[in-house]
Amino acid sequence: MNKPMYGVILLCRFLALMLLFSVSLIICHYGEASYDLSRPEPKKEPTEVNVGIYIVDISRVDDANQLFSTDFVLRLTWHDPRLAFDPDKEKSPLRVLSLNEVWHPFIGIVQQEDIVSHYKDFVEVTPSGQVKYSQRYSGKVHFIMDLRDFPFDDHIMALSASSYPHDIHEVLLIPDTSITGVDPVLTLTGWKVLSSGYSVDTSHMAPQNKYRSRFNLQIEVSRRPGFFIMRIVFPLSIIVFMSWMVFWINPIHLEAQIGVSATALLSLFAFQFSMGELLPPISYLTRMDIFVIGSTLLIFLAIVETVFTSMLADKNQMKRATDMDNFCRIFFPLLFISMTVYSLLVIF
């Protein structure tokens, strides 16, 4: 046999082997997806999917970015009669399948950021065709915060689930009360969990012009203000009290009075700069903002009073300057108490 003919035979054998290998892969691929991936009973009523969310933990609330970090379990159950089987033949009360082998409603968490799953995606099927999918997730979720009452504010954290590819005519979400809720031992640093509840509504997706069924788990939380009172209100009050020392300094000592007032004012500005990282750049005033602005004005008014009494002393009107200092010793504390009550205690 000549060499060209031998080379042709080798090439034909190689091509036949590759063809056989490709056919084997195709058979294996289609053998895995042996179930119908279309929606159950597509021409009838929408498929009812029971949704349950159980909050295991909420580890952190990010005020600046309006996020909360959570760990939760999502459970979905629905009925697919095409998956029914005889348990006696399979000798098992459950059939475990990969999630991608069967039709599923593609439920996702709305307003999520960096949500990750922890378990493999599989479903459990009962002989009657009842399908159950459970998954544990952790990550961050956005929520809207109204900080006008900060640091005495209450908020509603919402964890919402919706079926993105299916509208309300295809998938209808129903609350699964057997699992929905919050772990009773959940403790969130700096916050107090008041209550929890759930609801089902309809959300509109403008790009697709579709209305989708949405399940919402709401958690009402209240901020514990102790940290901010000790770290902001108390130190700021000390700075304001320090600025009042000028009322007990003789008006003829202008340098000493200005030194005390300037120190108090600079301390206040430095304190405001460090406090700015605790709040997002919002366009409205919070209770704490009103308290800080009021404290700033009181320190500024103390400086103005210092300059005015020094001018009176230079004009040999010491009695008038002393009387003004005596008046401010009472007036400024009363003004500070009124400002504090208005900014931190009065309900707007």
C-alpha positions in Angstrom: 0.0 0.0 0.0 1.4 3.4 -1.0 1.8 6.2 1.5 -0.9 8.5 0.1 -3.5 5.8 0.4 -2.4 4.9 3.9 -2.7 8.6 4.9 -6.3 8.8 3.6 -7.3 5.7 5.6 -5.9 7.2 8.8 -7.8 10.5 8.1 -11.1 8.6 7.6 -10.6 6.7 10.8 -10.0 9.9 12.7 -13.1 11.6 11.3 -15.2 8.6 12.1 -14.0 8.6 15.7 -14.7 12.3 16.1 -18.2 11.8 14.7 -18.9 8.9 17.1 -17.7 11.0 20.0 -19.9 14.0 19.0 -23.0 11.8 18.7 -22.3 10.4 22.2 -22.1 13.9 23.7 -25.4 14.9 22.0 -27.1 11.8 23.3 -25.9 12.4 26.8 -26.9 16.0 26.7 -30.4 15.3 25.7 -30.6 12.4 28.0 -30.2 14.8 31.0 -32.9 17.2 29.9 -35.6 14.5 29.5 -38.4 16.7 31.1 -40.6 19.3 29.5 -39.2 22.8 30.3 -42.4 24.6 29.3 -44.8 26.0 32.0 -47.3 23.5 33.4 -50.7 23.8 31.7 -49.7 27.0 29.7 -53.2 27.5 28.2 -55.0 27.5 31.6 -54.8 29.7 34.7 -51.4 31.0 35.8 -49.1 28.7 37.7 -49.4 29.2 41.4 -46.1 29.3 43.2 -45.9 29.3 47.0 -43.2 31.6 48.2 -41.7 31.7 51.7 -38.8 33.8 53.0 -37.2 33.2 56.4 -34.7 35.8 57.7 -31.9 34.1 59.5 -29.9 37.1 60.3 -29.4 40.8 59.5 -25.8 41.6 60.2 -25.4 45.3 59.2 -27.3 48.4 58.1 -25.4 50.8 55.9 -27.1 54.3 56.3 -24.8 56.0 53.8 -25.6 53.6 51.0 -29.1 52.6 52.2 -28.3 48.9 52.3 -28.8 46.1 54.8 -26.8 42.8 54.8 -28.9 39.7 55.3 -28.9 36.0 55.4 -32.2 34.3 54.5 -33.8 31.1 53.2 -36.0 31.1 50.1 -38.5 28.3 49.5 -40.7 27.8 46.4 -43.3 25.1 45.9 -45.5 24.5 42.9 -47.4 21.6 41.2 -46.2 20.1 38.0 -48.3 17.0 37.1 -45.9 16.0 34.4 -43.3 15.1 37.1 -45.7 12.7 38.9 -44.3 9.2 39.4 -45.1 5.8 41.0 -43.1 5.6 44.3 -43.3 1.8 44.3 -41.5 1.5 41.0 -38.8 4.0 42.0 -38.7 2.7 45.6 -38.4 6.2 46.9 -41.0 8.7 48.3 -39.1 11.6 46.6 -37.4 12.3 43.3 -34.4 14.6 43.4 -33.7 16.5 40.2 -31.4 19.3 39.1 -33.2 22.7 38.9 -32.3 23.1 35.3 -33.9 19.7 34.4 -37.4 21.0 35.2 -39.5 24.1 34.6 -39.1 26.6 37.4 -40.4 30.2 37.9 -37.0 32.0 38.0 -37.8 33.8 41.3 -35.2 36.6 42.0 -34.7 39.1 44.8 -35.7 42.7 43.9 -33.2 45.5 44.6 -30.5 43.0 45.6 -26.8 43.7 45.4 -24.1 40.9 45.5 -26.6 38.2 46.6 -24.9 34.7 46.5 -26.4 31.3 47.0 -24.9 28.6 49.3 -26.4 25.3 48.2 -26.6 23.4 45.0 -29.7 24.0 42.9 -31.9 21.0 43.0 -35.6 20.3 43.6 -37.5 17.6 45.4 -40.6 16.1 43.7 -43.3 14.1 45.4 -45.2 11.3 43.7 -48.2 13.7 43.0 -45.9 16.1 41.2 -45.5 18.7 44.0 -42.1 20.4 43.5 -40.1 22.1 46.3 -37.0 24.2 45.8 -35.0 25.6 48.8 -32.0 27.9 48.7 -30.0 29.9 51.3 -28.8 33.3 50.2 -26.7 36.1 51.7 -25.8 39.5 50.5 -27.0 43.1 50.4 -30.4 44.5 49.7 -31.3 48.2 49.0 -34.2 49.8 50.9 -35.5 53.4 51.1 -34.6 55.3 54.3 -36.3 58.5 55.5 -33.8 60.0 57.9 -35.7 63.1 59.0 -36.0 61.7 62.5 -32.4 60.5 62.8 -31.3 59.2 65.3 -34.8 58.4 66.5 -36.0 57.0 63.2 -38.0 53.9 62.3 -37.7 52.1 59.0 -39.3 49.3 57.0 -36.8 46.8 55.5 -38.4 45.0 52.6 -37.2 41.8 51.0 -39.1 41.3 47.8 -39.1 38.4 45.4 -40.5 38.4 41.9 -40.5 36.2 38.8 -38.7 38.2 36.2 -39.5 36.3 32.9 -43.2 35.6 33.7 -46.0 38.1 34.1 -49.1 37.8 36.3 -50.9 35.8 33.6 -48.2 33.1 33.8 -47.0 33.0 37.4 -48.9 34.0 40.5 -47.1 34.2 43.8 -48.8 33.0 47.0 -47.4 33.5 50.6 -46.1 30.3 52.3 -47.0 31.1 55.9 -45.3 27.9 57.1 -41.8 29.4 56.6 -42.2 33.1 56.2 -40.9 35.2 59.1 -37.9 36.3 61.0 -35.7 34.3 63.4 -36.9 35.2 66.9 -33.3 35.3 68.2 -32.2 37.8 65.5 -30.2 40.7 67.1 -29.2 43.6 65.0 -26.5 45.9 66.5 -27.8 49.4 67.0 -31.4 48.5 66.0 -34.5 46.9 67.5 -36.8 44.7 65.5 -40.4 45.8 66.2 -42.5 43.5 63.9 -42.6 41.7 60.6 -45.2 41.0 58.0 -45.8 39.9 54.4 -47.8 41.0 51.4 -48.3 40.2 47.7 -48.7 42.9 45.1 -48.0 43.6 41.5 -45.0 45.4 40.1 -44.7 47.0 36.7 -41.5 46.5 34.6 -41.4 49.4 32.2 -38.8 48.0 29.7 -41.0 45.0 29.0 -44.3 46.7 29.8 -45.3 43.7 32.0 -46.9 43.3 35.3 -45.4 40.7 37.6 -46.5 39.2 40.8 -44.3 40.2 43.8 -44.0 38.8 47.3 -42.8 41.2 50.0 -41.5 40.4 53.5 -41.4 43.6 55.6 -39.4 44.1 58.8 -40.1 47.2 60.9 -37.0 48.3 62.8 -36.2 51.1 65.2 -32.8 52.7 65.7 -31.3 52.6 69.2 -30.1 56.2 69.7 -27.8 55.6 72.6 -24.6 55.4 70.4 -25.4 58.8 68.7 -26.3 60.4 72.0 -23.0 59.4 73.6 -20.9 60.0 70.5 -22.5 63.2 69.1 -25.0 64.9 71.4 -23.0 64.6 74.6 -19.6 65.8 73.1 -21.3 68.6 71.1 -23.0 69.8 74.3 -19.6 70.0 76.0 -18.3 72.1 73.2 -21.3 74.5 73.5 -20.9 74.7 77.3 -17.2 75.5 76.8 -18.1 78.5 74.6 -20.1 79.9 77.5 -17.0 80.3 79.7 -16.6 83.8 78.1 -19.6 85.0 80.2 -17.4 84.5 83.3 -14.3 86.2 81.9 -13.9 89.9 82.5 -14.8 91.8 79.3 -11.5 93.7 79.3 -9.7 90.4 78.5 -10.8 90.2 74.9 -7.9 88.0 73.8 -8.9 85.3 76.4 -12.5 85.5 75.4 -11.8 85.2 71.7 -9.4 82.3 72.3 -12.1 80.3 74.1 -14.7 81.1 71.5 -12.5 80.3 68.6 -11.4 77.0 70.2 -15.0 76.0 70.6 -15.9 77.0 67.0 -12.9 75.1 65.5 -13.7 72.0 67.7 -17.3 72.1 66.4 -16.2 72.2 62.7 -13.8 69.3 63.2 -16.5 67.4 65.0 -19.0 68.0 62.1 -16.4 66.8 59.6 -15.9 63.5 61.4 -19.7 63.1 61.8 -20.3 63.6 58.1 -19.4 59.9 57.3 -22.3 58.6 59.4 -25.0 60.1 57.1 -25.7 59.9 53.3 -25.6 63.2 51.3 -29.3 63.9 51.7 -31.1 67.1 50.7 -33.2 67.6 53.8 -32.5 68.2 57.5 -32.5 65.5 60.1 -33.1 66.0 63.8 -29.4 65.7 64.4 -28.7 68.4 61.7 -31.0 70.8 63.5 -29.3 70.1 66.7 -25.8 70.7 65.2 -26.9 73.9 63.4 -28.5 75.2 66.6 -25.3 74.5 68.5 -23.2 76.3 65.9 -25.4 79.3 66.1 -25.2 79.4 69.9 -21.4 79.3 69.7 -21.4 82.1 67.1 -23.8 84.2 69.2 -21.4 83.7 72.2 -18.6 85.2 70.0 -20.8 88.1 69.0 -21.7 88.8 72.6 -18.0 88.7 73.6 -17.1 91.3 71.0 -20.0 93.5 72.0 -19.2 93.4 75.7 -15.6 94.2 75.0 -16.6 97.2 73.0 -18.7 98.4 76.0 -15.7 97.9 78.3 -13.6 100.0 76.0 -16.2 102.8 76.3 -16.1 102.6 80.1 -19.5 100.9 80.3 -18.4 98.1 82.5 -21.7 97.8 84.4 -23.7 97.4 81.1 -21.2 94.8 79.9 -21.3 92.9 83.2 -25.1 93.0 83.2 -25.1 91.5 79.7 -22.8 88.7 80.8 -25.0 87.9 83.7 -28.1 87.8 81.5 -26.4 85.5 79.0 -25.4 83.1 81.8 -29.1 82.3 82.1 -30.4 83.1 78.6 -28.0 80.8 76.7 -28.7 77.6 78.8 -32.4 78.2 78.4 -32.0 78.7 74.7 -29.9 75.5 74.4 -32.5 73.5 76.3 -35.3 74.8 74.1 -33.3 74.0 71.0 -32.5 70.5 72.2 -36.1 69.7 73.1 -37.3 71.0 69.7 -34.7 69.2 67.6 -34.6 65.8 69.4 -37.9 65.4 71.2 -40.7 67.4 69.4 -42.6 65.3 66.9 -42.5 67.0 63.5 
